[in-house]
């Protein structure tokens, strides 16, 4: 459990800053202790209400794309699932409000560790599959026939952490347990009126944090080529588990149940393809020499000016002056790269979208001859 900061040395802010790491704040900056630190004040619900939303759109998308790139490079697969109701995770973690929460250490959002995803898929195989090859599948997929046994080898699949693909809303729910003493001391041979399970006990409201309307991306990849043929079966087991068993806490009341969101999966796939294209483009650019990278920069800038579709656009004149200033430095470049720059100037001055005067045309031709060494 997080220890309180000493009041004389550090005064705890009353509310979480908008850009503060929600997980760090939740785990380490609880400020609702009594003055003697012997108990927690009754304003736990108010403190939890500080957590209204979590996640940064660009960071979540970038992290999700990287996960998918890694999974796909291993011939893996992914799906985007959406929760049917609230999602709760990490309630067993120690915390002053009596119910913890699991936060991603860098993204500051609730997430599902890969070990939990693996456990869910294993549970589906153990409880819902009755084929004769069941024990062989358990050993092949997870490394052991029984989950309590020490695995003699790694399982056939890599289960990645499941993370949200978009920012999410947080909220506070209340549970009202009855007969707490009975659950704590029911095994004792002698009972008092406090521990006997009966209807005179008052419910104790206990708040806990939940994530609402959350969409998670789940990635699974085969560890070896022998496991590739089972990828569809593993993904089907995951879909079944999330639909009927759920993930996280409070699944008995419907929390954590998820279904494949086809539209979100398609949208994410389109973004994923664009991301892969951009990554390949950046990798190709990085492989070029500094001089060739300058040529690519000028080509992209010229194409951007062309998209303006305006004759005599002033941006074109500025662009050509910048190219002319580049020529003196380019005289020390390799001949092939100087020719590329000369071709760029030539194609620019001949483009019908721009009205180039005769004097400017002569100036550009002189630059081209200078670059070609003729």
Secondary structure, 3 states (H helix, E strand, C coil): CCCCCCCCCCCCCCCCCCCCCHHHHHHHCCCCECCCCCCECCCHHHHHCCCCEECCHHHHHHHHHHHHHHHHHCCCEEEEEEECCCECCCCCCCCCCCCCCCECCCCCCECECHHHHHHHHHHHHHHHCCCCCHHHHHHHHHCCCCCCCCCCCCCCEEECCEEECCCEEEEEEEEEECCHHHHHHCCCCCCCCCCCCCCCCCCEEEEEEEEECCEEEEEEEECCHHHHHHHHHHHHHHHHHHHHCCCCCCHHHCCCCEEECHHHHHHHHHHHHHHHHHHHHHHHHHCCCHHHHHHHHHHHHHHHHHCCCCCCCHHHHHHHHHHHHHHHHHCCCCHHHHHHHHHHHHHHHHCCCCCCCHHHHHHHHHHHHHHHCC
